[in-house]
Amino acid sequence: MNPTTLPHSRGTSAEPHRPHGASVHRSMATPQHTPAMAGQPDGLTQTAHRHLDLAVQCLLKQQHPEGYWCAELQGDSILESEYILLKWIIGQEKDDRLPKIANYLRRLQQPDGAWVQFPGARLDLAATVKGYFALKLMGDPADAPHMVRARELIRANGGAERCNSFTKFYLAALGQVSYSAVPSIPPEIVYLPKWFYFNLDKVSAWTRTMITPLSIVTTHRPIRRLPPDLGIDELYVKKKYRHRLMPNGDAHRTWSTIFTSLDRVLKLVDRVGMTPLRKRALQRIEDWLIDHTDRSDGLGAIFPPMVYILIALRCLGYSESHPKVREAHKHLDDLMIDDPKNNEIRIQPCFSPIWDTGIAAYALTEAGLHNESEPVRRCADWLVSKECRHPGDWVANVRHPVAPSGWYFEFNNGFYPDVDDTAMVAMALQRIGGEEAVNSAKRGVEWIFAMQNEDGGWAAFDRTVERPILEHVPFADHNAIQDPSCPDITGRTLECLGHLGYLPDHAAVQKAIKFIRSKQEPEGCWFGRWGVNYIYGTWQVLCGLRNIGQDMTAPWVEAAGKWLKRVQKPDGSFGESANSYEDRALMGQGPSTASQTAWGVMAMMAVYGAQDPAVDRGIQWLCDNQLLEGQADCAPGNPGVFGSTYGKGSWEEPHFTGTGFPRVFYLKYHMYRLYFPIMCLGRWLHAQPGHNTSE
């Protein structure tokens, strides 16, 4: 069989695909709501099949020979500015790649002088300070128009003294502020007992990998002295705040006072040398860091700790020729994308191959491809080979022993498998079939059960308990010091469990549904922690509920369906800006995107079935907006910066629909616009009565 030709239909019901022998709950039948528009389904079915076939061919062309997919993962300008600042901190400012990185950084600057978190966002003060500083170091004159615009904007918004704590680490290391303005992170935190409210096991995995190297930095306080003309004195409005620790902007006043007072005590203890455990603590942190670079493409396999560890190793006396230092540089270098056409280099925050491959595989099974397809078999074999069979940090918080399993996000990140990737991959492997794939999926699900939180939900990397007070510590202003349960991951987990035959009477499922109900917004939707935003969260929850066998006619479920219909645009599309994280009044509102339209349509199908007119309008929009041969995919007025071309069969999507840290850092997954529409079109076609996908 030609792998780009869709196979015969797997059936005509609208029910989700279940393993053989699994019973199906009564409520899983397609709800009989409003009939489809007269005369529409047959023509739309044929049209949708043609467009699905084009999209599948486009997706298969992106597959790597080893079987995986790995699209570009795009963040914002802080990746480029922080890398430039890093190279100046460690005395490597002559790196001949820096001018090309600076070229890209200049192109990301907005007309008003700001650098922002995503296209259409408001000023990001910290990003703008770092962008200005990086370009000044790279030789841009302070009186150049783009620098003047940035400087005036910074000063009008409170000055550089209002930057977040993670920006101030860079500023302190380059002598622009004193370390008094930087939160203390004493290395002795490694000795805090498990029962203590704060310890390393009780913060998010990404926070753990960031604050451990930074504890070395705050202890050694390295400073690269710059000539005065390269400094940023002009960015400060109130000089008295320049060298003072500023409270977390979102912190409760009482807790802010407590934690800033504690910080002053810690700094006093440092000054007088009352740190008898300091040497042993530093050694223990160093051992932890070195240990956690094994089985990983860099510390945590994400950009911030990969930068911080280079500064930390330098503080510890590691030479540039040391294998661990060379390895750390290489991991950052690997994230760079060289664009010779524009003489630019852009930097990714990490790689996303397992995430991309898991979603692509699941989408292809929705399109009708299974293990008889050679590309799908290669994909399954690669995913099975990436199962994480060694214990990681997660073992500290599980109550009962479980065999190590799960999947991480990147190529290698062995200490940090996560529930979201594991659920995505497990249900894809279950759907693909084959003994090895199914056994791997079952192990992954057993690991997921061990990671369920007491509140019934699932978080990303750890089994955790939410501790709101931690959000107020001075170094918590990245808005993600914790990794609590969230509705979107819990919804995807339920979808996965449904594919493996679990039903609503299972105890873990009951707890999860109770958690989801407790997190429903008054409007009927759910918050999206890992995707933008309420459309994402609502899609994950509704598809999970339907696949596990929840009664989709329950009033609380239909409330979500009604919300979706309210935010659907007249042309059938969906769109939501990440500005909805800042303003709830914007939930479900924003420019139309292919990925969000696919999410919204799949969510409506879960509630109303595939014959609903609102669903048909969404399918029609996806068909009408698919790219044709020769069409480019880039942002209006800014070609090449916020997009790249996959050609015929894809969709244009210049907007960011992925979330890193809400209100702090967002992501554009360059293949979201392809595999989610495939998933949606395949699911819709499969649900059409009498439809044969091989037409």
C-alpha positions as CSV (number, residue, x, y, z in Angstrom):
1,M,0.0,0.0,0.0
2,N,1.2,3.5,-0.9
3,P,1.9,5.1,2.6
4,T,0.4,8.4,1.3
5,T,-2.9,6.8,0.3
6,L,-5.4,6.5,3.1
7,P,-6.6,3.0,3.9
8,H,-10.2,1.7,4.0
9,S,-12.5,2.9,6.7
10,R,-12.2,1.5,10.2
11,G,-15.9,1.6,10.6
12,T,-18.8,4.1,10.4
13,S,-19.6,4.9,14.0
14,A,-18.5,8.0,15.8
15,E,-17.2,6.1,18.7
16,P,-13.5,6.4,19.7
17,H,-11.3,3.5,18.8
18,R,-10.8,1.0,21.6
19,P,-8.7,-2.1,22.0
20,H,-10.3,-5.4,21.1
21,G,-12.5,-6.7,23.9
22,A,-12.9,-3.4,25.7
23,S,-16.5,-2.6,26.5
24,V,-18.0,0.7,25.5
25,H,-20.1,2.8,27.9
26,R,-23.7,3.5,26.8
27,S,-23.1,7.2,26.7
28,M,-20.3,6.9,24.1
29,A,-22.8,6.7,21.3
30,T,-23.0,9.8,19.2
31,P,-25.5,12.3,20.7
32,Q,-28.5,12.9,18.4
33,H,-28.6,16.6,18.3
34,T,-29.3,18.9,15.4
35,P,-29.1,17.2,12.0
36,A,-26.4,18.2,9.5
37,M,-27.1,20.9,7.0
38,A,-29.1,19.7,4.1
39,G,-27.1,18.8,1.0
40,Q,-23.8,19.5,2.8
41,P,-22.3,16.2,4.1
42,D,-21.7,14.3,0.9
43,G,-19.8,17.2,-0.8
44,L,-18.0,18.1,2.3
45,T,-17.0,14.5,2.9
46,Q,-15.4,14.3,-0.5
47,T,-13.7,17.6,0.0
48,A,-12.4,16.8,3.4
49,H,-11.0,13.5,2.2
50,R,-9.0,15.3,-0.5
51,H,-7.6,17.8,1.9
52,L,-6.8,15.1,4.5
53,D,-4.9,13.2,1.9
54,L,-2.9,16.3,1.0
55,A,-2.1,16.9,4.6
56,V,-1.0,13.3,5.3
57,Q,1.3,13.4,2.3
58,C,2.8,16.7,3.6
59,L,3.3,15.2,7.1
60,L,4.9,12.1,5.9
61,K,7.4,14.2,3.9
62,Q,8.6,15.7,7.1
63,Q,9.4,12.3,8.8
64,H,13.0,11.6,9.5
65,P,14.5,8.3,8.2
66,E,14.8,7.0,11.8
67,G,11.0,7.4,12.1
68,Y,10.5,10.5,14.2
69,W,9.3,14.1,13.5
70,C,11.0,17.1,15.0
71,A,9.7,20.5,13.9
72,E,11.2,23.8,14.8
73,L,10.2,25.0,18.3
74,Q,10.1,28.8,18.5
75,G,10.2,30.9,21.6
76,D,10.7,34.6,21.9
77,S,13.7,37.0,21.9
78,I,15.0,36.1,25.3
79,L,16.7,33.1,23.8
80,E,18.9,35.2,21.6
81,S,19.5,38.1,24.1
82,E,20.3,35.7,26.9
83,Y,22.7,33.8,24.8
84,I,24.6,37.0,23.9
85,L,24.7,38.0,27.5
86,L,26.0,34.6,28.5
87,K,28.8,34.8,26.0
88,W,29.8,38.2,27.5
89,I,29.7,36.8,31.0
90,I,32.1,34.0,30.2
91,G,34.3,36.2,28.1
92,Q,33.5,34.7,24.7
93,E,32.0,37.8,23.0
94,K,34.2,37.3,19.9
95,D,32.2,34.2,18.9
96,D,31.6,34.9,15.2
97,R,28.0,33.6,15.5
98,L,26.9,36.5,17.8
99,P,26.5,39.1,15.0
100,K,24.0,36.7,13.2
101,I,22.1,36.1,16.4
102,A,22.0,39.9,16.9
103,N,20.6,40.3,13.4
104,Y,17.7,38.1,14.3
105,L,17.2,39.8,17.6
106,R,17.0,43.2,15.8
107,R,14.3,41.8,13.5
108,L,12.2,40.6,16.4
109,Q,12.0,44.1,17.8
110,Q,8.6,45.7,17.4
111,P,8.0,49.1,15.8
112,D,7.4,50.8,19.2
113,G,10.8,49.5,20.4
114,A,9.6,46.6,22.5
115,W,10.4,42.9,22.5
116,V,7.4,40.8,23.2
117,Q,6.5,37.2,24.2
118,F,4.5,36.4,21.1
119,P,3.2,38.3,18.0
120,G,0.5,40.7,19.2
121,A,1.6,40.7,22.8
122,R,2.2,43.8,24.9
123,L,5.6,45.0,26.1
124,D,7.7,42.4,28.0
125,L,9.9,44.7,30.1
126,A,12.5,42.0,31.0
127,A,12.8,40.9,27.3
128,T,13.2,44.5,26.2
129,V,15.9,45.3,28.8
130,K,17.8,42.2,27.7
131,G,17.3,42.9,24.0
132,Y,18.6,46.5,24.5
133,F,21.5,45.4,26.6
134,A,22.5,42.6,24.2
135,L,22.4,44.9,21.2
136,K,24.4,47.6,23.0
137,L,27.1,45.0,23.8
138,M,27.0,44.0,20.1
139,G,27.8,47.6,19.1
140,D,24.5,49.3,18.4
141,P,24.8,53.0,19.4
142,A,22.6,54.1,22.2
143,D,21.3,57.0,20.0
144,A,20.2,54.7,17.2
145,P,16.5,55.1,16.6
146,H,15.6,51.5,17.5
147,M,17.7,51.8,20.8
148,V,16.1,55.2,21.6
149,R,12.6,53.7,21.2
150,A,13.4,50.7,23.4
151,R,15.0,52.9,26.1
152,E,12.1,55.3,26.3
153,L,9.7,52.4,26.5
154,I,11.7,50.8,29.3
155,R,11.8,54.0,31.3
156,A,8.1,54.8,30.8
157,N,7.3,51.4,32.3
158,G,9.3,51.7,35.5
159,G,12.9,51.2,34.3
160,A,15.2,48.2,34.4
161,E,14.9,48.0,38.2
162,R,11.4,46.4,37.5
163,C,12.9,43.4,35.7
164,N,12.2,39.9,37.0
165,S,14.7,38.0,39.1
166,F,16.0,35.8,36.4
167,T,17.0,38.8,34.3
168,K,18.8,40.3,37.3
169,F,21.1,37.2,37.5
170,Y,22.5,38.3,34.0
171,L,22.7,41.9,35.0
172,A,24.5,41.1,38.2
173,A,27.0,38.9,36.4
174,L,27.7,41.8,34.1
175,G,28.1,44.3,36.9
176,Q,24.9,46.3,36.2
177,V,23.3,45.6,39.6
178,S,24.8,44.2,42.8
179,Y,24.0,40.7,43.9
180,S,21.9,42.4,46.6
181,A,19.2,42.8,43.9
182,V,19.3,39.1,43.2
183,P,17.3,36.6,45.3
184,S,19.5,34.4,47.5
185,I,19.4,30.7,46.7
186,P,21.6,29.1,49.3
187,P,23.1,25.7,48.2
188,E,22.1,24.4,51.7
189,I,18.6,23.9,50.2
190,V,19.8,20.4,49.3
191,Y,19.7,19.5,53.0
192,L,16.1,20.7,53.7
193,P,14.2,17.7,55.0
194,K,11.3,16.1,53.0
195,W,8.7,17.3,55.5
196,F,9.8,20.9,55.1
197,Y,7.3,23.1,53.1
198,F,10.0,24.0,50.6
199,N,12.6,21.5,49.3
200,L,13.9,20.5,45.9
201,D,11.4,17.7,45.6
202,K,8.4,20.1,46.1
203,V,9.2,22.5,43.3
204,S,8.6,22.0,39.6
205,A,11.2,20.0,37.6
206,W,12.2,23.0,35.6
207,T,12.6,25.2,38.7
208,R,14.8,22.5,40.2
209,T,17.2,22.5,37.2
210,M,17.3,26.3,37.3
211,I,17.8,27.1,40.9
212,T,20.5,24.4,41.5
213,P,23.1,26.0,39.2
214,L,22.0,29.5,40.2
215,S,22.7,28.6,43.9
216,I,26.3,28.2,42.9
217,V,26.2,31.6,41.0
218,T,24.7,33.4,44.0
219,T,27.3,31.9,46.2
220,H,30.3,32.8,44.1
221,R,28.9,36.0,42.7
222,P,30.9,36.2,39.5
223,I,31.1,39.6,37.9
224,R,32.4,40.5,34.4
225,R,33.3,44.2,34.6
226,L,32.3,46.2,31.5
227,P,33.5,49.6,30.3
228,P,31.0,52.3,31.4
229,D,30.0,53.0,27.8
230,L,28.7,49.4,27.5
231,G,26.6,49.6,30.7
232,I,22.9,50.4,30.9
233,D,22.8,53.1,33.5
234,E,20.3,55.0,31.3
235,L,17.7,52.3,31.7
236,Y,17.2,53.0,35.4
237,V,14.6,55.4,36.7
238,K,15.0,55.3,40.5
239,K,18.6,54.5,41.3
240,K,17.8,53.6,44.9
241,Y,15.9,50.5,43.6
242,R,18.7,49.4,41.3
243,H,20.6,47.4,43.9
244,R,17.7,46.3,46.0
245,L,15.7,43.1,45.8
246,M,12.3,44.1,44.4
247,P,9.2,42.0,45.5
248,N,7.6,39.6,43.1
249,G,5.1,41.7,41.2
250,D,2.3,39.2,41.9
251,A,3.2,38.5,45.4
252,H,0.9,38.9,48.3
253,R,2.0,41.9,50.4
254,T,2.4,39.9,53.6
255,W,4.3,37.0,52.0
256,S,6.4,39.5,50.0
257,T,7.5,41.2,53.2
258,I,8.2,37.8,54.9
259,F,10.3,36.5,52.0
260,T,12.2,39.7,51.4
261,S,13.0,39.9,55.1
262,L,14.2,36.3,54.9
263,D,16.3,37.1,51.9
264,R,18.0,39.9,53.9
265,V,18.8,37.4,56.7
266,L,20.3,35.0,54.2
267,K,22.5,37.7,52.7
268,L,23.6,38.7,56.2
269,V,24.5,35.1,57.1
270,D,26.6,34.9,53.9
271,R,28.4,38.1,54.7
272,V,29.4,37.1,58.2
273,G,30.3,33.6,57.1
274,M,27.8,31.7,59.2
275,T,27.6,28.9,56.7
276,P,29.2,25.8,58.2
277,L,27.6,23.5,55.6
278,R,28.4,25.6,52.6
279,K,31.4,23.6,51.3
280,R,29.6,20.3,51.6
281,A,26.4,21.8,50.1
282,L,28.2,23.2,47.1
283,Q,29.8,19.8,46.5
284,R,26.5,18.1,46.7
285,I,25.0,20.6,44.3
286,E,27.9,20.1,41.9
287,D,27.5,16.3,42.1
288,W,23.7,16.7,41.5
289,L,24.4,18.8,38.4
290,I,27.0,16.5,36.9
291,D,24.7,13.5,37.6
292,H,21.8,15.2,35.9
293,T,23.6,15.9,32.7
294,D,23.8,12.2,32.1
295,R,21.1,10.7,29.9
296,S,20.2,14.2,28.9
297,D,20.8,16.7,26.1
298,G,21.9,19.3,28.6
299,L,20.7,20.0,32.2
300,G,17.0,19.6,32.1
301,A,17.3,19.6,28.2
302,I,15.9,23.1,28.2
303,F,17.5,26.4,27.5
304,P,17.6,28.3,30.9
305,P,19.5,25.6,32.9
306,M,21.7,24.8,30.0
307,V,22.9,28.5,30.1
308,Y,23.1,28.6,33.9
309,I,25.2,25.5,34.2
310,L,27.9,27.0,32.0
311,I,28.2,29.9,34.4
312,A,28.1,27.6,37.4
313,L,30.8,25.3,36.1
314,R,33.0,28.3,35.5
315,C,32.4,29.4,39.1
316,L,33.5,25.9,40.2
317,G,36.8,26.2,38.3
318,Y,36.0,23.9,35.4
319,S,38.1,24.9,32.4
320,E,36.8,25.5,28.9
321,S,38.5,22.3,27.8
322,H,36.7,20.1,30.4
323,P,34.5,17.5,28.7
324,K,31.4,18.6,30.7
325,V,31.9,22.3,29.7
326,R,32.5,21.3,26.0
327,E,29.4,19.1,26.2
328,A,27.3,21.9,27.7
329,H,28.4,24.3,24.9
330,K,27.5,21.7,22.3
331,H,24.0,21.2,23.7
332,L,23.3,24.9,23.3
333,D,24.9,25.0,19.9
334,D,22.6,22.2,18.7
335,L,19.6,24.4,19.4
336,M,20.7,27.0,16.9
337,I,19.1,27.3,13.4
338,D,21.4,29.0,10.9
339,D,19.5,31.1,8.3
340,P,22.1,32.0,5.6
341,K,19.5,33.8,3.5
342,N,18.9,36.4,6.1
343,N,22.3,36.1,7.7
344,E,20.7,35.2,11.0
345,I,20.8,32.6,13.7
346,R,17.7,31.9,15.8
347,I,17.8,29.6,18.9
348,Q,15.2,27.1,20.0
349,P,14.4,26.6,23.7
350,C,14.7,22.8,23.3
351,F,13.9,20.0,20.9
352,S,10.4,18.5,20.8
353,P,10.8,15.1,18.9
354,I,8.9,12.8,21.2
355,W,6.0,15.3,21.5
356,D,6.0,15.9,17.8
357,T,6.2,12.2,17.0
358,G,3.6,11.1,19.5
359,I,1.0,13.6,18.1
360,A,1.9,12.9,14.5
361,A,1.5,9.2,15.1
362,Y,-1.9,9.6,16.8
363,A,-3.0,11.9,14.0
364,L,-2.0,9.4,11.4
365,T,-4.0,6.7,13.2
366,E,-7.0,9.0,13.1
367,A,-6.4,9.3,9.3
368,G,-6.6,5.5,9.0
369,L,-2.9,4.5,9.0
370,H,-1.8,1.7,11.4
371,N,1.0,-0.8,11.7
372,E,0.5,-2.0,8.1
373,S,1.9,1.4,7.0
374,E,5.7,1.4,6.8
375,P,6.1,5.0,8.0
376,V,3.9,4.3,11.0
377,R,5.9,1.1,11.9
378,R,9.1,3.1,11.8
379,C,7.5,5.7,14.0
380,A,6.3,3.1,16.5
381,D,9.7,1.4,16.6
382,W,11.4,4.8,17.3
383,L,8.9,5.6,20.1
384,V,9.3,2.2,21.7
385,S,13.1,2.7,21.7
386,K,12.7,6.0,23.6
387,E,10.7,4.6,26.5
388,C,12.4,5.8,29.7
389,R,13.3,2.7,31.6
390,H,15.5,4.3,34.3
391,P,14.3,6.1,37.4
392,G,14.4,9.9,37.5
393,D,13.6,12.7,40.0
394,W,9.9,11.6,40.0
395,V,10.7,8.6,42.3
396,A,11.0,11.0,45.3
397,N,7.3,11.6,45.3
398,V,5.6,8.4,44.3
399,R,4.0,6.4,47.1
400,H,4.2,2.9,45.7
401,P,7.0,1.3,43.7
402,V,6.4,1.3,39.9
403,A,8.6,0.1,37.1
404,P,10.3,3.0,35.4
405,S,8.6,4.0,32.2
406,G,7.2,7.1,30.4
407,W,8.4,9.4,27.7
408,Y,10.1,12.7,27.9
409,F,9.7,15.7,25.5
410,E,13.2,15.9,23.9
411,F,15.6,13.5,22.3
412,N,17.2,12.7,25.6
413,N,16.0,13.8,29.1
414,G,16.1,10.6,31.1
415,F,15.5,12.2,34.5
416,Y,12.3,13.9,33.4
417,P,9.7,11.8,31.7
418,D,6.4,13.6,31.8
419,V,2.7,12.6,32.0
420,D,1.6,14.6,29.0
421,D,4.1,13.0,26.6
422,T,3.6,9.6,28.1
423,A,-0.2,9.8,27.6
424,M,0.2,11.0,24.0
425,V,2.7,8.3,23.1
426,A,0.9,5.5,24.9
427,M,-2.4,6.1,23.2
428,A,-0.6,6.4,19.8
429,L,1.2,3.1,20.3
430,Q,-2.0,1.4,21.5
431,R,-3.7,2.6,18.4
432,I,-0.8,1.6,16.1
433,G,-0.8,-1.9,17.5
434,G,1.8,-4.7,17.6
435,E,2.9,-6.6,20.7
436,E,6.0,-4.5,21.5
437,A,4.1,-1.2,21.0
438,V,1.1,-2.3,23.1
439,N,3.3,-3.6,25.9
440,S,5.2,-0.4,26.0
441,A,1.9,1.6,26.2
442,K,0.7,-0.5,29.1
443,R,3.9,0.1,31.1
444,G,3.5,3.8,30.4
445,V,0.0,3.8,31.7
446,E,1.0,2.0,34.9
447,W,3.6,4.7,35.4
448,I,0.9,7.4,34.8
449,F,-1.3,5.8,37.5
450,A,1.6,6.1,40.0
451,M,1.9,9.8,39.1
452,Q,-1.7,10.7,39.9
453,N,-2.0,13.4,42.5
454,E,-4.2,13.3,45.6
455,D,-6.6,15.8,44.1
456,G,-7.3,13.4,41.3
457,G,-5.5,15.3,38.6
458,W,-2.2,14.9,36.9
459,A,0.7,17.4,36.7
460,A,3.5,17.3,34.1
461,F,6.7,15.9,35.8
462,D,6.0,15.0,39.3
463,R,3.4,13.7,41.7
464,T,2.8,16.9,43.7
465,V,0.6,18.9,46.1
466,E,-0.1,22.5,45.3
467,R,1.6,24.9,47.7
468,P,0.4,28.4,46.9
469,I,2.8,30.1,49.3
470,L,5.7,29.1,47.1
471,E,4.5,31.4,44.4
472,H,5.6,34.4,46.5
473,V,9.3,33.5,47.0
474,P,11.5,36.1,45.3
475,F,12.7,33.7,42.5
476,A,9.2,32.5,41.7
477,D,8.5,35.3,39.2
478,H,8.7,33.0,36.3
479,N,5.2,32.0,37.3
480,A,5.9,28.3,37.4
481,I,7.7,27.4,40.6
482,Q,5.2,24.7,41.0
483,D,3.8,21.9,38.8
484,P,0.3,21.3,40.1
485,S,-2.5,19.2,38.6
486,C,-4.0,20.8,35.5
487,P,-7.2,20.0,33.6
488,D,-5.5,19.7,30.1
489,I,-3.1,17.0,31.1
490,T,-5.8,15.3,33.1
491,G,-8.1,15.3,30.1
492,R,-5.4,13.9,27.8
493,T,-4.7,11.2,30.4
494,L,-8.4,10.2,30.4
495,E,-8.3,10.0,26.6
496,C,-5.3,7.7,26.8
497,L,-6.9,5.5,29.5
498,G,-10.0,5.2,27.3
499,H,-7.9,3.7,24.5
500,L,-6.6,1.1,26.9
501,G,-10.1,0.0,27.9
502,Y,-10.6,1.9,31.2
503,L,-14.1,3.1,32.1
504,P,-15.7,5.6,34.5
505,D,-16.1,3.0,37.2
506,H,-12.3,2.8,37.7
507,A,-11.2,4.5,40.9
508,A,-8.5,6.7,39.3
509,V,-10.9,7.8,36.6
510,Q,-13.5,8.8,39.1
511,K,-11.0,10.9,41.0
512,A,-9.9,12.5,37.7
513,I,-13.4,13.4,36.7
514,K,-14.1,14.9,40.1
515,F,-10.9,17.0,39.7
516,I,-11.9,18.2,36.2
517,R,-15.4,19.2,37.5
518,S,-13.8,21.2,40.3
519,K,-11.7,23.1,37.8
520,Q,-14.5,24.0,35.3
521,E,-14.7,27.8,34.8
522,P,-18.0,29.5,35.3
523,E,-18.4,30.0,31.6
524,G,-18.2,26.2,31.1
525,C,-14.7,26.0,29.7
526,W,-11.3,24.8,31.2
527,F,-8.0,26.6,31.6
528,G,-5.2,25.4,29.3
529,R,-1.9,25.2,31.1
530,W,0.2,23.9,28.2
531,G,-1.6,25.3,25.2
532,V,-3.4,28.6,24.4
533,N,-5.7,28.6,26.3
534,Y,-9.3,27.9,27.2
535,I,-9.9,26.4,23.7
536,Y,-6.9,24.0,24.4
537,G,-8.0,23.1,27.9
538,T,-11.6,22.5,26.9
539,W,-10.6,20.4,23.9
540,Q,-8.4,18.2,26.1
541,V,-11.0,17.7,28.8
542,L,-14.0,17.0,26.5
543,C,-12.1,14.5,24.3
544,G,-10.8,12.8,27.4
545,L,-14.3,12.6,29.0
546,R,-15.8,11.2,25.8
547,N,-13.1,8.6,25.3
548,I,-13.3,7.3,28.9
549,G,-17.1,6.9,28.6
550,Q,-18.5,9.9,30.5
551,D,-22.1,10.8,29.7
552,M,-21.7,13.7,27.3
553,T,-25.3,14.8,27.8
554,A,-24.7,15.8,31.4
555,P,-25.5,19.5,31.9
556,W,-22.0,20.4,33.1
557,V,-20.5,18.8,30.0
558,E,-23.0,20.5,27.6
559,A,-22.1,23.8,29.3
560,A,-18.7,23.4,27.8
561,G,-20.2,22.7,24.4
562,K,-22.3,25.8,24.6
563,W,-19.2,27.9,25.4
564,L,-17.5,26.5,22.4
565,K,-20.4,27.5,20.1
566,R,-20.4,30.9,21.6
567,V,-16.7,31.5,20.8
568,Q,-16.8,29.8,17.4
569,K,-16.5,32.4,14.7
570,P,-19.3,32.7,12.0
571,D,-16.9,31.3,9.4
572,G,-16.5,28.1,11.5
573,S,-13.0,28.8,12.8
574,F,-11.6,29.2,16.3
575,G,-8.8,31.4,17.6
576,E,-7.5,32.6,20.9
577,S,-4.6,34.8,21.7
578,A,-2.3,34.2,24.7
579,N,-3.5,37.6,25.9
580,S,-6.4,35.6,27.5
581,Y,-3.9,34.5,30.2
582,E,-3.7,38.2,31.2
583,D,-7.4,39.0,30.7
584,R,-10.2,36.4,31.2
585,A,-12.5,38.6,29.1
586,L,-10.5,37.5,26.1
587,M,-11.0,33.8,26.6
588,G,-11.7,32.1,23.3
589,Q,-11.0,35.3,21.3
590,G,-8.1,35.9,18.9
591,P,-7.0,35.4,15.3
592,S,-8.2,32.2,13.7
593,T,-5.6,29.4,13.6
594,A,-5.7,25.9,12.1
595,S,-4.6,24.2,15.3
596,Q,-7.1,25.9,17.5
597,T,-9.9,25.4,14.9
598,A,-9.0,21.7,15.0
599,W,-9.1,21.7,18.8
600,G,-12.5,23.4,18.9
601,V,-14.0,21.2,16.3
602,M,-12.8,18.0,17.9
603,A,-14.2,19.3,21.3
604,M,-17.6,20.0,19.7
605,M,-17.6,16.6,18.1
606,A,-17.1,15.1,21.5
607,V,-20.2,16.8,22.8
608,Y,-22.5,17.0,19.8
609,G,-21.3,14.4,17.4
610,A,-19.9,14.8,13.9
611,Q,-23.2,15.7,12.2
612,D,-23.6,19.0,14.0
613,P,-23.7,22.1,11.7
614,A,-21.2,24.0,13.8
615,V,-18.8,21.1,13.4
616,D,-19.3,21.1,9.6
617,R,-18.5,24.8,9.5
618,G,-15.2,24.2,11.2
619,I,-14.4,21.3,8.8
620,Q,-15.2,23.5,5.9
621,W,-12.9,26.3,7.2
622,L,-10.0,23.9,7.5
623,C,-10.6,22.7,3.9
624,D,-10.9,26.3,2.6
625,N,-7.8,27.5,4.3
626,Q,-5.3,24.7,3.5
627,L,-2.2,25.9,1.7
628,L,-1.9,25.3,-2.0
629,E,1.2,24.7,-4.0
630,G,3.5,27.7,-3.9
631,Q,1.8,29.5,-1.1
632,A,4.2,30.9,1.6
633,D,3.6,30.7,5.3
634,C,4.9,33.7,7.1
635,A,3.6,36.6,9.2
636,P,2.2,39.6,7.3
637,G,4.8,42.3,7.0
638,N,7.5,40.2,8.7
639,P,8.4,37.4,6.3
640,G,10.4,34.5,7.6
641,V,10.4,35.5,11.3
642,F,7.2,33.9,12.6
643,G,6.8,31.0,10.2
644,S,8.3,28.6,7.7
645,T,6.9,26.8,4.7
646,Y,5.9,23.2,4.5
647,G,4.2,23.7,1.2
648,K,1.2,22.1,-0.2
649,G,-1.1,20.4,2.3
650,S,-0.2,22.5,5.4
651,W,-1.9,25.6,6.8
652,E,-0.6,29.1,7.5
653,E,-0.2,29.7,11.2
654,P,1.9,32.7,12.2
655,H,0.6,32.8,15.8
656,F,1.8,31.1,19.0
657,T,-0.6,28.5,20.3
658,G,1.7,26.7,22.7
659,T,2.4,27.7,26.3
660,G,5.6,27.4,28.3
661,F,5.1,29.5,31.4
662,P,1.7,31.3,31.4
663,R,2.2,35.1,31.2
664,V,5.9,34.6,30.9
665,F,6.9,32.4,27.9
666,Y,5.0,31.0,25.0
667,L,5.8,28.7,22.1
668,K,5.1,28.2,18.5
669,Y,5.2,24.5,17.5
670,H,5.7,24.7,13.8
671,M,3.8,21.5,13.1
672,Y,0.8,22.2,15.2
673,R,-0.9,23.6,12.1
674,L,-0.5,20.3,10.3
675,Y,-1.0,17.3,12.6
676,F,-4.0,18.7,14.6
677,P,-6.0,19.4,11.4
678,I,-5.1,15.9,10.2
679,M,-6.4,14.5,13.6
680,C,-9.6,16.5,13.3
681,L,-10.3,15.7,9.6
682,G,-9.6,12.0,10.1
683,R,-11.8,11.8,13.2
684,W,-14.6,13.6,11.4
685,L,-14.4,11.5,8.3
686,H,-14.3,8.3,10.3
687,A,-17.6,9.4,11.9
688,Q,-19.5,10.0,8.7
689,P,-22.1,7.2,8.1
690,G,-21.1,4.9,5.3
691,H,-17.9,6.9,4.5
692,N,-14.9,5.0,3.1
693,T,-11.6,6.9,3.7
694,S,-10.1,5.2,0.6
695,E,-12.2,7.2,-1.8
